């Protein structure tokens, strides 16, 4: 397995794409290539984090992301603790910081955290010794999802400079959308946001994106069609008349996909609402890479742990 030297990564935590340079991003993505080989070979384990402890601390439900982080840590030979917030003393009024300090006292080297409040991982990162990895904070960021998406896109299309990505759906409530806008812009791609004005407000133009409100216009010249789930649980009022009307205007079926270039790939962070944002027939097409994203998620998260471990070693050797 070939990996790039991790010592050039100078961050103790991975809190957001916003904090990373293009060089940081490429370092993680390039290392993930080697870890993809590990994930797909017969013996799926390396000793990189032997003797280290990774704690998964999820205050929101997540099967896909938490399992991916757990597999990544175990593939690196780390010990893994899945902290069950539902049965912890958090529900008894224990403060968030007290909870994580307790976990750190048990020997945690890494805390992977998902929380419903934007900025919660940043708060922890300032307060604890363990490296904190943001697994999604409110509607703010989901950096490892963006990294695995960029990795999948590079794997399918090559260099992303000059590519065009159409992100379709509930942009307003999506931390995935924000992180993807940041990462694709930093890697030289252009981003167009597609959806009704209530879900794609004009303020997103401040992030350097184009906004359109018809699916056909968004699909034109798109190298990547990235679909988002409608997050009804985050909506405090009705932002469109019905799911059926949304499906008619913005759902991606085989007929709609013909408006994109024939080589365009289709991606989705999951879970997928089949028949709403995308049809089953599209998901069965070879250019639909949803399952590939899942596989790549483990490799990318292994690379994240790897570069963070290298940064720790860099600090311990007396380097800034």
N, C-alpha and C positions, 0 to 999 in steps of 0.2 A: 504494500500500500504506500503510495507516494503522497506526502503531505508537505505543505509549505511550512517554514519555520514559524511557530506561533508567537515568538518573542516580540514581533513588530506590532502586535495588538496591544494597545496601551489602556484598555478599559477594564476596570475590575468588575463591572456589571454589564449586562446587555439590557438596556431599559427602553430603547426605541431606535428606529431607523434615523430619526432626526439627529441623534447624537453621533452618528457614524459618518466617516468620510467615504468617498468612493473607494479608496484603498482598503479601508476596513472591510467594506462589503465584499470586495473581490477576494480578500484574504479568506474570509469565511466560505465563499462560494467555491473557490479553488480547492480548499481543503475538503469540502463536501464531496468532490469528485472521488477522492481516495476512499472516503467513508462509504460511498455508494457501492464500491467494490466489496467492502466488508459486509454490508447489509445483504448483498445478493449472493455471497459465496456460501459454501457448505458450513464452515465454522464461522459463525457471526460474532466474533468476540476479539477484542484487543485489550491489553492491560493498561491503557492510558490513565484511567482513574482508579486503579486498584488501591484500596485503602481509603478512598474518599467516600463521602456520604452526600447524596442528593435528596433533598426533601421537596416533594410536590405539595404545594400549599394552594389549594383551589377553593376559593370562596364562591365560585360560580360553577355550575355543572359543566362538565366537559368529558366526553369519552375519548374522542379522537386525539385532542391535543395532549391530555394527560397521559394516555397510553403511549403516544409517540415519544414524549419526554422520558417516560419510564423505560421504554425499550432502548432509547439512545443511551441512557445512563448505564443500563445493564450491559449493553454491547461494549461499553468502555470499561466494564468490570467494577463499576461503582456499586456501593450499597444504596438501596433506594427505600425511602420511607414515604408512603402516601398518607398525608395527614388528613384525616376525615374531619373536616370543619363541622359537619352536621352533628357529630357526637363529641366535639371538643368543648373546652370551657369557654370558647368564643361566644357560644350561645348563652353562657351564664354571665356575660358582661365583661369578660377578660379583654383588656385592650389589645389591639392588633400588635403593637410593638412587644408587649409582654409575651404574647403567643410565640412570635418569631424568636425572641431571645431565649425562650424555653427550648425551642427546637435547636437553636444554635448551641446551647449548652449541652445538648445531646451529641454534638460533634458534627453538625451540618457544615459542609464546605460550600454547598450551593443550595439556594432556595429558589425553586421555580414557582412563580406566583401568578395566579389569576384572581382579579378582584373587580368588583363592579364599580369601584370609584376610580376615576382618572387620577393618575399621579401616585396611587398607593405603592407601587413598586419603587418609585423614586424616593418616597419617604423611607421605606425600609433600607434602601441602598445607602442612605446617609447615616443610618443608625446601627447597622449590624456589620460584623466582620465577614460573614459569608458573602459570596458573590450572588447577586440577585439577577435572575433572568425573568423578564416580563413575558408572561404567557397570555397577556391581554388585560388591559386596564380600562374599564368603562368603555366609552366611545372614542378613546384616545388613540392607542396603538396596539398592534399585535405583530411585533417585529419578526419573530421566527416564522410566522405564516408568510410574511412578505419575502423573507429570505428563501423559503422553500419554493415560493411561486417564481421568484426570479431564477432560481436554480433550474426549475422545470422548464421555464421559457428558454433559458440559455441552452439547455440540453436539446431542446427541440428545434430551435431557430438559429443557434449560434449567438454571436455578439448582439447585444440588445440596442446598441447605438443606432438611432434612426428608425427603430421599430415603433409601431403604433399600437397601444393597448386601449381597448374600449372596456371600461368598467361600467356594468349595467346593474341598476337596481337601487337598493336602499343605502345610498351614500351617506345620508344624514346621520344614521345611527351606527355606521360601520367603522370600527377600528381597523379592520382589514383594509378597507378602501384607503384610509389615510396613510397607513404604512406602505401600501402598494404605490400610491401616488409618489411618496417620497423616494422609495427605492428605484422605481422605474425612471423617474426624473434624474436621479443621481447617476444612473447607469446609461443615460443618454437617450432614453426612449421618450416618446410623447404620449400623453394621456388624455383621453376624451371621456368625460363622464356622461352617462346616458340614463335618463329616467324622467319622471314627472317633476315639475318645478318644486313641488312640496317635498320631494325626497332628494332633489339635487339643487339646492338653493345657490344663487349667484355668488355667495361669499366664498365658495370653494375655488373660484377663479384666482383667489389670492395665493393658492398653492401652485400656480403655473399650469393650469389645465384648461382644456376647452370643454364647454358644456353644450350638449344638444338634448333635445327633448323628444326625438323620434328615434326608434330603434334602427330603422333603415339608414338614416344619416350617420348614426354612430358606427354601424358595421362597415361602411364604405372605407376601404383601405386599411382595415384593422388587421394587424398580424396576430393579435391575441384578443379573444372575446372572453372577458372575465365576468362571470355572473355572480351576483350576491343574493343571499336569502333576504326575503322581506322579514324584518325583525319586529313582528307585531308586539312582542313582549316589551319592547323599549318605546313603543309609540304611546303617547298619552292622549292622542286624539286621532280621529280618522284622517289619514293623509291622502287617501284615494277612495273612490266609491266602493270598490269590492275587489277581491282577489281575482275574480273572473275577468273584470275589466282590465286589471293589471296584466293578466296573462294574455289577453287579446292584444294589448298595445306593446308590451315589453317582453313577453315570453318568447324564448328562442326555440323554434322548431326547425325542421329540415328546410322548410320553405323560406323562413327568415334567414337562415344561415347562408343561403345562396347569394344574399346581398354582400357578404364578406368575400374576400379573395379565397380561392379554392384551397390555398395552403394555410389558411388561418387555423390556429389551434383554439380549443375551448377549455376553459378552466373554471373551477368553482372551489371555494374553501371548505364546503360541506358544513353541516349536513344539507343535502339537496332536497328541495321540495319539488319532486317530479310532477310535471304537469302545471307548475306555476311559473317559475323562472326558466325552466328548461324541460323539454320533452324527453321521454325515454328513448326515442329513436336517435336523438342527437347524442345522448350519453353513450350509446352503443357504437357510435362512429369512431374510427381510428384516431381522428384528430381530437377527440375528447380525452383529456389527460387527468381526470379527477383521481383515478386510482394511482396513477403515476405520482401525483402530488403527495398522496399518503405515504408511498414508499420513500419518496425523496425527503419527506418530513423527518424521518428518523436519521437519515444521513446528514442533513443540514443541522439538526440539533446536536448530533455527535460532534460536528465541526465547531458549533458554538461552545460546547463544553471544552473542546480541545484548545481553542484559541484563548479562552478565559483561563485555563490552566497554565498556558504559556505566559499570559500576562501576570499571573500570580508569581510564577517563577522569576520573571523579570524583576518584579518588585522585591522579592526576597533576596535577590542577588545584589541589591543596593542601587538598582537603576531607577530612574524616575518613572 
